[in-house]
Amino acid sequence: MHSFIALRKKSNVQAMSSDSTLTTEDKPEQQNNDKLFSKFANALTQKITDTLARLGFKEIIPEVPLEGTQESVSVQESKDENESNFMPLNNLGAFVVNSPNKKKIEEVKDSFEESDYDIVSNVQLSLLKPTYSNKVLRRRIQIPWTKESGIYHAHSQGVLGKGVLVGVLDTGCDTDHIQFRRKQIDFRYVPLQYKSKQPRDVRGFDVDGHGTHVCGIIAGEHIGIAPAAELMVASVIESETYQTSLSRISIALDWMLSQSGSIKNRSKPFILNMSFGFVPEHIPKNDRDALMTGFRDLISTLVENFDVLPIVAIGNDGPGNMRAPGYFAETLSVGAVGFDHKPAPFSGGGLSPIERQIQPNIVGYGIDIFSSLEREKNNRSLYKYMSGTSMATPYVAGIAALYASADTKLKGEKLRQHLLNTALPLQASADRGGAGLARYTEDGNEKS
């Protein structure tokens, strides 16, 4: 199956936002962001939809949340996995287009105006492989978060992450692990070989354990930094190869935005955890430029139109190296330190090749982090220690959830700046320690 993603250009979104013909209700005010792209899609993408249908592409309409409920309805799903099809991602202002016929997929690209869309091949991306202990534990321990982290102080004050949404793109989450059994976790599996299936609405699973480990750090009932935070988990990374693709990420993000725009969620701060990245130089030059531009526009849509805070691992390739999208200016990039506050040898950093800014932005604990893993055949929950910027990223996401829970006005860029302003300065260069260690403190101006 051949595929590509048409991502609406940021400049085109800005033009729509300033369109004087739009009513006050139509304009992209934050309180109306759940209506924004559905209205624009109706007005601006119908022509493309009609053209694709005329060319023999079957429209697959993703699930739509039912207002006032926690349920959703699947509007349409293709039954023929070998037919050409497309899925409109209205929240992102994008399309995923698929066909078994390569010539046909190339021809249909002309249906998208070059001035309006970035056409990006469905390139493969990858998870950051952590290092981990071979020892599996059957009992949870008291995690030794330092006093400087402020985590246990926040918990003692009743600040637990309540009322905050945290989206996780990873290998999945074992929702029957004892750390999650009493939580209701929105979960979707986005198929590996996307043909004609919608994301599967099933009980959360994880055949690798990486995503379960990440989720435990953020919101495990007894081990999580923000145990009351609400998780939305999309399984988009394969356990055998740690590979994913841009189409899977786009579909998962569109689903998360639809969930966050429902009546019960629209006022809640939304934090996104992405413990993956890619090295642009490893991608063919013909696809690289479009991918970088398109992916940045996608992240910009999350930040500017939906007030999402994307927290992204900078990578495990060591000093002088870093991965996208971690070094995009729109994200909060995360490096790793140990409990001694010294930078991890594997933690990436350096000068961003885009804005020439020093990365990472901030650091979190990422060496020998204890968290949930999986269950064995007798249904006993297991735990493991892992190291990597993949672990430091959910640490920072958890701290962010504590702040957003304590003050729901802290969203998006405001929350990002608050994390940077309250970080604990470290004795490390900026390319190794960023602004410092993310921590929870009640004094928003404290820097010592």
Secondary structure, DSSP 8 states (H G I E B T S, - for coil): -EEEEEEE-HHHHHHHHT-TTS-TTTS--GGGHHHHHHHHHHHHSHHHHHHHHHTT-EE----EE-TTSS-EE-----S-TTS-EEEEETTTTEEEEEES-HHHHHHHGGGS-TTTEEEEE--EEEE---EE-S--BSS-------GGG-HHHHHHTT-S-TT-EEEEEES---TTSTTTTTS--EEEE--SS-SS---B------SSSHHHHHHHHHH-TTT-SSTT-EEEEEE-S-TTT-EEEHHHHHHHHHHHHHHHTSTTTTTS-EEEEE-EEB-GGGS-HHHHHHHHHHHHHHHHHHHHHH-EEEEEE--SS-BT---BTTTSTTSEEEEEE-TTS-B-TT--BEE-TTT--EE-SEEEE-SSEEEEEEE-TT--EEEEEEESHHHHHHHHHHHHHHHHHH-TT--HHHHHHHHHHT-B--SS-HHHHTT-B----S-TT---
